[in-house]
């Protein structure tokens, strides 16, 4: 029995030494960063902002590989099946934490099949209404919605998107009754909101700010933990009385499961340094994205908490996974 324990300990020590030696030479070739969406979307834009600086810091080229389809599931599966050697990484969006609530049979487990590396950036959500509605703040909106159940229509970029689930969270938190209108994409949903065909939405801050500045929409709240620099005068949902109401599109980086810790630390360090670069930081902020650069541990905690939050919201709304 004692000899077995010694063999196990020796094997574990050998594996640790091997991983450490491998990490010392990492990276020895270009790194592929899979973006599970088509070029031009938010995930792609944010990834291309920091990737060049991160490549410079880590000492190897970072090649962007767009693998869109199935709400991000196709590209995410590519990373799940890749070797755990640090040469295939995932640039994930909020869909990584929402999909478990919306998709019945994902080809992967959003926790078990990936190694968290770090949160890249947060894109807060804005709570906007058409100016034809009188409310100037959250309290007034809730009062109006309760006085006119189902009369207020809200648009989304599609069922299961951040904006949809944010609206369902508002419904379950406040007890109001409003009517969903789902569109195929954020563009059409915003066009009809600005046109007054629907009356409210939870779009991303970058999508909302230009219309608010033009007076074509009114922002009555924002959903970050703190106020966004893009709308410093608008109070958060928490400030207006909805405790723990935090919704943002979190963009983050993962590797395949069992990625050796020395490699995780190496990639995380390069990521954090890239996000602290003044030019990278300013460019992200100009896009409405707030640089984060968390530890792998904080990323893991965030990932698990967000998955459970959206499963709870979906169940409360009676949404059945497809």
Residue pairs with C-beta under 8 A, 6 or more apart in sequence:
19 260
19 261
19 262
19 263
20 260
20 262
22 85
22 260
22 262
22 263
23 86
23 260
23 262
23 263
23 266
24 262
26 85
26 86
26 262
26 263
26 266
27 58
27 59
27 60
27 86
27 87
27 266
28 60
29 60
29 87
30 60
30 61
30 62
30 63
30 87
31 55
31 58
31 60
31 61
31 62
31 63
31 86
31 87
31 88
31 89
32 62
32 63
32 65
32 87
32 88
32 89
33 47
33 51
33 62
33 63
33 64
33 65
33 89
33 90
33 91
33 253
34 65
34 67
34 75
34 76
34 78
34 79
34 88
34 89
34 90
34 91
35 43
35 44
35 47
35 64
35 65
35 66
35 67
35 75
35 91
36 43
36 67
36 68
36 69
36 72
36 73
36 74
36 75
36 76
36 78
36 90
36 91
36 92
36 93
36 95
37 43
37 44
37 66
37 68
37 72
37 75
37 93
38 44
38 66
38 68
39 66
42 93
42 123
42 204
42 206
42 249
42 251
43 91
43 92
43 93
43 251
44 64
44 66
45 287
46 91
46 120
46 121
46 251
46 284
46 287
46 289
47 64
47 91
47 120
47 251
48 64
49 280
49 283
49 284
49 287
50 120
50 271
50 274
50 275
50 280
50 284
51 62
51 64
52 62
53 273
53 274
53 277
53 279
53 280
54 62
54 270
54 271
54 273
54 274
55 61
55 62
57 270
57 273
57 274
58 266
58 267
58 270
65 75
65 78
66 75
67 74
67 75
67 78
68 74
68 75
69 75
71 95
71 99
71 102
71 103
71 160
72 92
72 93
72 95
72 96
72 99
73 99
73 103
73 106
73 107
73 108
75 90
76 90
76 92
76 96
76 108
77 107
77 108
78 88
79 88
79 89
79 90
79 114
79 254
79 255
79 256
80 107
80 108
80 113
80 114
80 256
80 257
81 256
82 88
82 256
83 256
84 115
84 255
84 256
84 257
84 258
84 259
84 260
85 259
85 263
86 255
86 259
86 260
86 263
86 266
86 267
88 255
88 256
89 117
89 253
89 254
89 255
89 267
90 114
90 253
90 254
90 255
91 120
91 251
91 252
91 253
92 251
92 252
92 253
92 254
93 249
93 250
93 251
94 162
94 248
94 249
94 250
94 251
94 306
96 110
96 252
96 254
96 303
97 110
97 250
97 303
97 306
97 307
97 309
97 310
98 160
98 161
98 162
98 165
98 310
99 106
99 110
99 160
100 106
100 110
100 307
100 310
100 311
101 160
101 165
101 307
101 310
101 311
101 313
101 314
101 315
101 319
101 321
102 159
102 160
102 314
102 319
102 321
102 322
103 321
103 322
104 321
104 322
108 114
110 303
110 307
111 303
111 304
111 307
112 257
113 256
113 257
114 254
114 255
114 256
114 257
115 254
115 255
115 256
115 257
115 258
115 259
115 264
115 296
116 252
116 254
116 296
116 297
116 299
116 300
116 303
117 252
117 253
117 254
117 255
117 259
117 264
117 267
117 268
117 271
117 296
117 299
118 252
118 253
118 267
118 268
118 271
118 272
118 292
118 293
118 294
118 295
118 296
118 299
119 250
119 251
119 252
119 292
119 293
119 294
119 298
119 299
119 302
120 251
120 252
120 253
120 271
120 275
120 291
120 292
120 293
121 250
121 251
121 275
121 284
121 289
121 290
121 291
121 292
122 224
122 248
122 249
122 250
122 251
122 289
122 290
122 292
123 204
123 205
123 206
123 248
123 249
123 250
123 251
123 288
123 289
123 290
124 204
124 205
124 222
124 223
124 224
124 228
124 230
124 247
124 248
124 288
124 290
125 162
125 163
125 166
125 202
125 203
125 204
125 205
125 222
125 223
125 224
125 247
125 248
125 249
126 202
126 203
126 204
126 205
126 207
126 208
126 209
126 212
126 219
126 221
126 222
126 223
126 231
126 234
127 138
127 170
127 200
127 202
127 219
127 220
127 221
127 222
127 223
127 237
128 193
128 200
128 201
128 202
128 203
128 208
128 211
128 212
128 217
128 218
128 219
128 220
129 135
129 141
129 199
129 200
129 217
129 218
129 220
130 193
130 194
130 196
130 198
130 199
130 200
130 217
130 218
131 215
131 216
131 217
131 218
132 196
132 199
133 141
133 144
133 152
133 199
133 200
133 218
134 140
134 144
135 141
135 143
135 144
135 220
136 218
136 220
137 220
137 221
137 235
137 240
138 220
138 221
138 237
138 240
138 241
138 242
139 240
139 241
140 220
141 200
141 220
142 174
142 176
144 152
145 152
145 174
145 176
145 177
145 178
146 175
146 176
149 176
149 177
150 177
150 178
150 179
151 179
152 178
152 179
152 199
152 200
153 178
153 179
153 180
153 181
153 197
153 198
153 199
153 200
154 167
154 178
154 179
154 180
154 181
154 198
154 199
154 200
154 201
154 202
155 163
155 181
155 182
155 183
155 189
155 190
155 192
155 193
155 198
155 200
155 201
156 163
156 164
156 167
156 180
156 181
156 182
156 183
156 189
156 201
156 202
157 163
157 164
157 183
157 185
157 186
157 189
157 203
158 164
158 182
158 183
158 184
158 185
159 182
159 319
160 319
162 202
162 204
162 247
162 249
163 186
163 189
163 201
163 202
163 203
164 180
164 182
165 247
165 310
165 313
165 314
165 317
166 202
166 223
166 247
167 178
167 180
167 200
167 201
167 202
168 313
168 314
168 316
168 317
168 319
169 245
169 247
169 313
170 176
170 202
170 242
170 245
171 177
171 178
171 317
172 313
172 316
172 317
173 242
173 245
174 242
178 200
181 189
181 192
181 198
183 189
183 192
186 203
186 204
186 207
189 198
189 201
189 203
190 201
190 203
190 207
190 211
192 198
193 199
193 200
193 201
193 203
193 217
194 211
194 216
194 217
202 223
202 247
204 249
204 288
205 222
205 228
205 230
205 231
205 288
206 230
206 287
206 288
206 289
208 217
208 219
209 230
209 231
209 288
211 217
212 218
212 219
212 231
219 231
219 234
220 234
221 234
221 235
221 236
221 237
221 240
222 228
222 231
222 234
222 235
222 236
222 237
223 236
223 237
223 245
223 246
223 247
223 248
224 236
224 246
224 248
224 290
225 236
225 238
225 246
226 236
227 234
227 235
227 236
228 288
228 290
229 285
229 290
230 285
230 288
237 245
237 246
238 244
238 245
238 246
250 292
250 302
250 306
251 289
252 299
252 302
252 303
253 267
253 271
255 263
255 264
255 267
264 296
265 296
268 295
268 296
271 293
272 293
274 280
275 281
275 284
275 291
275 292
275 293
276 291
276 293
280 291
281 291
284 290
284 291
285 291
294 302
314 321
